[in-house]
Structures are given as structure tokens and as C-alpha cells.
């Protein structure tokens, strides 16, 4: 039994890539290093580095914290 069809999987990957791109934009806009970002998200530097290099994707808990960080940043503007 398949949980995702190919279309759903492509949409999931596109959304994930967009989230990582927004996170990278946040990082550059606020002059935050990958290490500092990792500390804010309570993950290891290498985890953040792998996201930006496309080797891995954030898991569900990590996505929650990324979205929370980005929403907090947007509400301050």
C-alpha cells in the first residue's frame, strides 16, 4: 500500500525545498551563520548544512521549529 502517490511526493519535496530556501533567506538577511541558526533550532550545525546542500530534509519536529522561527521573524516586520 502506497502512502503517497508521485504527485503528492513531488509537492512535498517542492514545499520542503521552499521552506529551506526561506530559511536560507532568513539566515542571509539577518547575517546569521549556519552554526548560529543550528543553535536557534536546537540541532547540530551539520544538520543545517545538509539541509542547505540538499542532502537531507528537515523532519516533522524540525519543520515545526523552522516555521515557528520564520513566523516570529515575519511578525516583527
C-alpha positions in Angstrom: 0.0 0.0 0.0 1.4 3.4 -1.1 1.0 6.3 1.3 2.0 8.9 -1.2 1.4 8.9 -4.9 4.1 10.5 -7.1 2.3 13.8 -7.4 2.0 14.1 -3.6 5.7 13.3 -3.2 6.7 15.9 -5.7 4.5 18.5 -3.9 6.0 17.5 -0.5 9.6 17.9 -1.9 8.7 21.3 -3.5 7.3 22.6 -0.3 10.3 21.3 1.6 12.7 23.0 -0.8 10.7 26.2 -0.5 10.9 26.0 3.3 14.7 25.5 3.2 15.0 28.4 0.7 13.1 30.7 3.1 15.2 29.6 6.0 18.4 30.4 4.0 17.0 33.8 3.0 16.2 34.5 6.7 19.8 33.4 7.6 21.4 35.7 5.0 19.0 38.6 5.6 19.8 38.5 9.4 23.5 37.8 9.0 23.2 34.5 10.9 25.8 31.8 10.4 24.7 28.2 9.9 26.1 27.4 13.4 24.0 30.2 15.0 21.0 29.0 13.1 21.6 25.5 14.2 21.8 26.7 17.8 18.5 28.6 17.5 16.8 25.5 16.1 18.5 23.2 18.7 20.1 21.0 16.0 23.7 20.3 15.1 25.5 22.5 12.6 25.9 19.6 10.2 22.2 19.1 10.1 21.6 22.7 8.9 24.5 22.3 6.4 22.9 19.1 5.0 19.6 20.9 4.5 21.2 23.8 2.6 23.2 21.3 0.5 20.1 19.3 -0.3 21.5 16.1 1.2 18.6 15.8 3.8 15.3 17.4 4.6 14.1 18.7 8.0 11.9 16.1 9.8 8.5 17.0 11.2 9.7 18.4 14.5 12.5 20.4 12.8 9.9 21.8 10.3 7.7 22.9 13.2 10.6 24.9 14.7 11.7 26.3 11.4 8.2 27.6 10.6 7.9 29.0 14.2 11.2 30.9 13.7 10.1 32.3 10.3 6.7 33.3 11.6 8.2 35.1 14.6 10.5 36.9 12.3 7.7 37.9 10.0 5.6 39.2 12.8 8.4 41.6 13.9 8.4 43.3 10.5 
